[in-house]
């Protein structure tokens, strides 16, 4: 598993003033500062080569961000169709969420993983916009999982932010204003 073997840490820097400002705006902004800094450090290109430059926590945070953005925009069907299923489900992301104490997210991801394994070929297939929209009707079994994510999103984002705050040194170096 790729995430387990990562031990390096790309030099990622976060401006202290920007971090304080983001923290005052809320959990989403606080998390985004780190996501943006990691993405900047890898040139905005997450692939096997750039993942090898990151540590497990940095990769997990980027996975959380992808999961969060995709699910808030279009649910698990969109996440899978856009090619992120393997990244989320075939790496120990749900285990990392348990270790980060993001209570309740791992079982949700594991249920979605079972559906992904069963339906990935159909959902990942190239299709028109109209055919993509029809995927939601063909795969309503994701609806409850999508709804549970949205219902818990604020709580889970807060848990991710608390993990970040408690382990900042695993994600970035804070530099002077």
N, C-alpha and C positions, 0 to 999 in steps of 0.2 A: 504494500500500500504506500503510495507516494507520500502522503502527509506524514506518516510515521518516520520515514527516513530523512526528512529534512532537519538539518541541525544548524545550518548557516542562518545568518540574519543580514539581509540587505541593509545598507545604511539608509535609514529612513529618518527624516528630520521633521519635527513639528515645532512651529513657532509658539512660544509660551503665551504670548498675547493673543494669538489666534485661537489657541486652545481655551483660554479663559473666556474669550468672547463666545465661542461655540458652546461651551458648557453653560453659559448664562442663557443661551437660546433653547437648550433642552437636549434630551438624549440623542435624538436623530442627528442634530448638528455636531454633537460631541463625537459620535461614531464616525460621521462623515469626514471629519478632519483627519482621522487616521486612515480611513479608506482612501481618501484623496492623496495623502502623503505616500502611502504604499504604491498606489497606482502611478504616481509621479516617479517614484524610484525605479519602477520597472518600465517606464516609458509608455504607460497605458496599455501595455500588451501582455496579457496573462496567457502564457503558454508553458510548455514543459521546460523550456530553457529558463524563463524568468521565474517560474515556480521553484526551480532548483536553487535560486538565489535567496529565497525567502525561508523563514522558519515556519514551523507548523502553525503557530498562532497567527502569523501574518496571512498565510494561505487560508486558514479557517475564517479569518475576518473577511477576506475577499469572497469566500464561498457564502458566508452569511449575507453579505451585501448583494450578491447575485440572487440568492434565494429570496431575499426581502424585496428587491426591486421587481423581479419577475412575478412573484406571487401577488404583490400589491397591484401590479399592472394587469396581469392576465391569468394568474393561477398556475397550477402545476402543469396544465396542458401547454401553456405558453412556455414555461420553463423547459419542458421536455422538447417541444417543437423547436425551440431556439438553440438546442444542442447542449444544454447544461445538465441534462439528466445524469450522464456519466460522471461529471465533475462532482455533483452533489451526492449521488447514490452509490457510486463505485469507489468512493474514498471514505475514510472514517469520519465524515462530517457529523453524523448523528452522535457518534461516540464523543467527539470533541464538544458538542453542545451539552452532553451530559457532564463532562469534565468541567465545563465552564459554568455549570449549574444553571443552565437555561431550562428550567423545569418544564417538562411537557412537550418540548419541541422534538426531541429524539423519537418518541413514539409516533408522532405525526409524520415525520420524515420516513420512518421505517414502514409505515402503512403506504405512503406514497411510493416507496421503493418497490414494494410488492406489485403495485399497479404498473409502475414503470417497467418492471421486468416482463410483465404480461403484455403490455400494449405499446412498448417503445417503438417498434418498427412502424406501426400505423401512424403514431403521433409524430415521429421524426421525419416521415416521408415528405418530400417536397410537394407543395400544393399551392393553389391560388389562395388569395385572401378569402374568397367565398368558401373554399374547401376547408381552410383553417378555421373559420368561424363555425363550420359544421362539426368540427372535432369536439366542440363543447357539448353538442347534442349527442354525439356518438359515445362520449366518455363522461357521463354524468356522475360516475363513481368518484370523480375527483372533487365534485362540488362541496361535499361536507368537509373535506380536508382544506379546501380553499377558505371556506367560511371560518373554520377553526383557526386558521392562521390569522386571518383578518381580525377576528375577535380577540386574539392574544398578542397581536403585533406590538402594541405599546408596552405591554409587560415584558415581552421577550426582548425588545429593543433596549429597555431599561436594564435587563439582566446582562446583555452583551456590553452595554456601556459600563456597568459596574465591574465586570470582568476586566475590561480595558483599563479602567481607572485603577484597579487593584494590581495590574500587571503591565503598566505602561512601558516598562523597560523591555518587554517582549515584543513590542510593536514599533517603537520609535524612540529616538533621542529628542528630548525637549531642549530647544535652543533658546538663548536669551532673546528678549524682545528686541 
